[in-house]
């Protein structure tokens, strides 16, 4: 039996106890943010226990702030704040949970806030953290002993994690469900084909592999379960540019209204797609000669151009055509949850998936499991298709296909620290450098973590690997401290 949880923002496979999280249908208890719980994206209607929890969340402190969209137009953004641990969802381990409405849209974004301790040194700028594709805030705060966000706040920085639309505790007002249910029978076979293609791709990554009948059944069942919710997935209709133009600018304005930095600027750190978002913002502001609102930027395992690298993401490119034809979101979290048992238990037929996330011995098994089962959400087709352009000549482009972000990054005047992991299979060091090399040398610092005969760093390890606090974090702090006081 599938149990419901507000922890996730996609359907989880019910075939294994480790994969029992799902939520696909936004429950609206009214039209104001104060009267609904900010749950993690669309989800199925839940039992009375979860309903009572959402009703308790009505007791929020409400306020209004001015939020500017990327087009510089201003609107009133309705926001809410939860500081009481009895009203915050238990999944939120931050000191405060804030909600910010996006301009000209139905989305209310979640912001996890970590307040500096009283004895921390004073800082001039707040710090914004951006996560990777389909990832929520958990990756930055995996446990008390493995928390990127807590470390940064302990150094005096008012630290905020953004959960962009469709991830984590961000919510959307309930939309019309018309349009897809009539087409459901017609595309059911195509969705099964999508599952089969994924299994074929994964099997192709093994030189010697038994037939993964169990995996095939898991994936196809997961996707069929997802297909049953076609009335709901029409809501997954955004792309990368929606993040750049709407989500990130809205929360930047909100954070500035709360922290009130004297120069009106923020520091920002982005992991994976989070770093790509920061690069894209710098590029757009540079070409328009507009202030980005950022005093310095750190990117972790990020690039605008993957063409010169051997990124493991290239093996997923064959999925682009069926995804584009169906225009349906990919339940990334559900698929990872379905695959997890086969990567972590004998005969370990999918063990090659583990180093895609973390290098050997860099994450304790219980933290790796928590990350895989709780950090990933459903990803819209439009977002995946736009990110695919990062594997084409010239790198990532905007939705029009005419603006290549890398071509204009040199016009930015914001200092950048770009970090790479030596064993990062998703964004290898050569991919990171492909973007670094177009930034003026006076503005960029580049470093690869990992030793030939020592510990190695894979894609997530710069954020939460067991050695990150001693090796990576001090490097970041030295950089942002320097620019915080500049």
N, C-alpha and C positions, 0 to 999 in steps of 0.2 A: 504494500500500500504506500502510495506516495504521500509524504508529509510536506507541508508548506513552510516556507521560511522567508522572512523579509531580508535575509542575508544576501540573496543573489538576485540577478536580473536576467535570468534566462531559464529555460527548462532543463532540468537535470534528469539524467536517465534513472529510471526506477529499477534497473536491473541489478544494481549493486548498492549496498547500504551506504557506501562512500559517495554515491551520486544521487542523493535524494533531495536536492534543492531545486525548486522551480518557482518561477513567477513570470507570467506572461500577460496579465490583463490588469491595467491600472484601475484600482478601486477608488472611485471618487465619492467622498462623503459630503460634497458641496463644491462650491466654485472658488472658495478662498483657500489659500495655503494653510491658514490657521485650522481649517476643519478637515485636513487630511494628513495622514502620516506620509512623510517623504520616504517612500519605499524604493527598492532598487529596481526601477523601471517597471514595465508591464508585467503583470503576474496574474495567476488564476485566483478566483475568489476563495477566501480562506474561511476557516471555521471560527467559532465565536471567540476563542482565546485570542487569536490575532486581531479580531475586530475590536475586542475590548482594549487591546494595547493601542490600536490606532485612535480610539476614542480618547484615551488618556492623554494622547499627544496634542489635544486641542488647547491645553494650557500652555501657550507659548507667548513670549514677548514679541509683539508685532511693531514694526516700524516701517517707514518709507524712506528710500534714498533715491538720489538722482543717478541713473546709470546710463552711460553713453554707449551706443552701439559703435561698431567699427566705422560706420559711415558718418560718425560724429553727430548724429541726431540724438536728442535726449528724450527720455521718457521717465515716468515715475515707475520704479521697480519695487514691487511689494515683496517684503522679506520677512522671515521669521528666524528666531534664535532659540535654541534649546541648550540651557546650561545645566539643568537639573538632571542628574544621572537617572532619576526615576522616570523621566519622560523621554530621554534619548533612547533609541533602539539599542539593544545590548550589543549589537554588532559594531556600533560606533564607539571606539575607544579613545576618541579625542576629548579634550576638555569641554569643548562646545561644538554644537552642530548648528550651522547656519544654512539658510535657504535663500536663494536669490532667483527672482524671476527673470527670464530672458526677454529682451526687447522684442516686440512684435511676434511673440510666439506663445505656445502653451506650456513650455518647459519651466520647471522650477529646479534649479541646480543645487546640489548639496555641497557644502564647504565644511570640512573638518578643521577645527582650529585647535592649536596647541599653544598655550600661553607659557611664556618664559617663567622660570622660577624666580622668586624675589631676589635671590643672590646672583642672578645672571648679569653679565655686563650689559649696559644699555646699548641699543642699536638704533640706527637712523632709518632703517627700511624694513618693512615686513617681507616675508619670504613666501612665495607661491610655488607649490609642487604640482607638477602635471604628470599623469600616469601614461602608460602605454596603451596601445589599441585594445579596446574591449576590457580594460582593467579598471577596477575600482580603487578605493583608497587603501585597502588592506595591505597591499604590497609595500607601502611606505610605513606601515605600523603593524608588522607581522606578529610581534610579541613584545612584552616589556623589555626583554633582553636583545631584541632584534628590531629596533625601530629607528628608521632614518629620520622620521618626523620628530620624535622625542629628542634625538641627539641634537638636531638643529635648534629646537626650542631651548634646550639646556644651554646652548651657546648664546642665548639672549635674543634669538629671532622669533618674532611673532609669526608662527608658521601655519600655513593654510594649505590643505590638499583639496583640489577641485575634483569633483566627480562630474564629468561632462554628461550631457544628455545621454540617456540610455544605460548609464552605469551606476552601480552602487545605490545610494539613497535618493538620487535625482528622480523626479516624477514628471509625468505629463498629464494634463487634463484629459479625461476620457473623450476619445474621438468617435466619430461615426464609424460603425463597423461594416458599412455596406461596401460591396465591391468585390470581395474575394471569395465569399462562400459559394457563389454560383460557379466559380471556376475551379473549386477544390477538386472535384473528381477528375477534371481534365488534366491537372498538373500533378496529381498524386504519383503517377508513374515517373514523371520527370524528377520529382524529389527523391524517389527511390534511386534513380539513376545518379543523382548527386551523391548519395551515400555510397553507392557502389564505386563511383569514381574516386572518392576519398580513400576507401579501402584499397583500391588498386594502387593508388599513389603511395600509400604507406607501405604496402607489401613490396613495392618496387625499391624501397630504401634498404631492404635487407638482402645481402648477397645470398644467404641461405635461410629460407624461411618456410615453416610449415604453413599450410593454408589457415588463415586466421578466421575460421568460421565464427568463433565466438565474437571477435572484434567486429566482423561484418554484421552479425546479428545485432550487436550493441549499437553500432552506428546507424544502421537502417531503422532500428526501432526508435532510437532517439530522434532521428529526422522525421519519421512518420508521426511520432508523438508531437513534434513541432508543427508538422503539416496540419494536424487537427486544429491548430490555433490560427489558421489562415485569416480568420476574421479580425485577428488582433495585430498580426505582423505588418499590416499596411502602415502602422504607425512608425515603423523603422524606415524613415524616408529622408535621412539627412546624410551629408557627406563631410569630408574634411574641412571644406571651406565654412561650413556652419559653425564648426568649433572656432576657426580663426576669426570669423567676422562677428560672431554673436556670443558664444559661451565665454571664451577667455576675456574679451573686453568687458563684458558685464561684471564678471567677478573681480577683475582688476579695479574697476571703479568702486565696487562695493568694499573691497579690502582697504582701499585708500580712504574711504569714508569712515571706516572703523579705526584704522591705525593713524591716519593723518600725518604721513611723512612730510617733512618740511618742503622737500622738492617735488612732492607729488609722484614719486616713483617707487617701484618695487624691485626686489631681487627675484629671480625665478630659476628653478631647476626643473628640467624635464627628462624623464626616462623614456627611451624608445620613441613612440609617437609623440610623447610629451615634449621631447627635445625637438622633434620635427615641427611641431606647432610653434615653438619659440623661433626657430629658424624662419619659418614662413611669415611670422609677424614682423621680424626684423627686415625681411626682404620687402614686404609690402610697404612698411613705413619708410624704408630707405628710398625706394623708387618714387614715393610721393613726398619725400623730404619732410616727413611728419615725425614728431616725437613718439617713440614707441611706448613711453611710460615705464621703461625698464632701465635700471642703472647698470646691471650686469646679468649675464646668463650663464648657466652651467647645463651642458647636455651630457647625458649618460647613454651610451650605445645608440646614437642617433645619426641619421644621415638623410640628406635630400636626394641622394643618387647612389643606387646600389649596382649600377651596371658593371662596374669594374671588379666587383667582389664575387665571391662564391657563396653568397648568402643562402642558407638552407631554405629560405622562404621561396626561392625560385621553383622548388618542387611542387608548390601549391598553385603555380600559375595556370596549370591545365584546368583548374576549377573555375577560372574567371569566366569562361564562355557560358557554362550552365548557370552560374550565379547571375550573370548579366541577362541571360534569357529569361530567367524566372523572376529576377528582381526581388528575391526574398533574402532576409537576413540569415547569417550563418550562426548557429548556436555554439559559439566557440567554447564557452564554459561547459556546456552539456557534453560536447564531444571529448574534451579533455577529461572530464569526469568518467565518461564511459571507457576511455583508454587507460586511465590511471591504474586499475588493477593489473592490467597486462604489462605495465612497465615497471611495477614495483613488486611483483610476486613471481615465483617460478611458474613457467620456464622463461620468464622475462622476455617474451617475444617482442615487446615494444620498449625494451630498455634503452634503445637509441634515442627515444624521445626525451629522456631525463636531461642529458647534457645540452639540449636545446635551451633549457631554462637555467640550470645551475651546474657548475663543474663539480667533479667528484669531491665529496667531503666538505663542500662549502655551505651546505645547509643540513641541519639535523633532519632526519626522516620525518618527524612529526611536523616540522615547519614546512618542509617541501610539500607534504600532503595538504596542509592547510592552504598553502599558496595555490596549488593546482585546483583544489576543490572549491575555493572561495573567492579567488581574485579575478576570475574572468567572466565576461558577460557576452551577451549576444551582439553581433556586429552587423550593421546594415550593409546591404549589397553595394549601395552607392559609395559608402566609405571605402570598402575594399577595392572597388573598381578605380577610385581616384588614387588610392595608395599604390595601386599596381603601376601607375605611371612612373613611380620612383625606380622601376626596373627598365625603363625605356631611355633611349638616348636623350640626354639633357636633364634627366631626373624629374622629380615630382612637379606636376603642373596644377594650375587651378582648374575649377570645373569647366571653364570654357575651353581648355586645352591650348590656350594662347600665351599664358604667363608661366614661365618656368622659374620657380622660386630660386633655384641656385644661381641663375643668371644675374640676379639683382642683390644677392646677399652682400656683395662687396660694398654696396652703397650705405650700409648700416654703420653707425659709429658706436655701437654698444659692445663692450668687451665680452668675450666668450671664452669659457673653459670647456673644452671638449674631451671627454674621457672615454676610453675604449677598454674592453676586456680581451686578453690575449686568446681566450678560447671561446669567444662569442661567435657562435655559428649563425645566428640570426642577423646580427649587424657586426661583421668582422672589422678589425681595425682598418683594413683598406677601404671599407665603405665609409667609416667615420672620417678618414683622411680625405676622401673624395670631396667632402663638403668643407672641411677645415681649410683646404688649400686655396679656396676662393675668397676667404676672409683676409683682409689686410693683416700682415704679420704683427703689426704693432697692437692689434686688437685681440689676437687669439693665442691661447695656450693649449697644447695638445699633449696628452699623456696616455700611455697604455699600461694597464695594471696586469700583473702576472709575471711569474718567473719561470725560465726554462726548466729549472730543477727544483722549483718550489710550488707554491699554491697557484692555481689558475683561476681566472675569472670568466664565467659565461655571461649570458645576457642579463640575468637578474642579479648577479652577484655584486655588481657595483652598488646596488641599492641595499641588499639584505644579506650578502654573504657573511660568513662567520668572521672573516678578517677585515671586512669593510670599515668597521668602526675604528680600527687601528691604522689602516692604510689609506683608504679612500676618503673617509669623512674629513680627516685633518687637511688633506689637499684641497677639498672643497671649501672648508672654513677659512683657510689662509687666503684663498682667492676672493671669496665674497666679503671677508672682513676688510681686505684692502680697498674694495670698491664701495663698501658701505660707508667708509670714512672719506672717500675721495671727494 
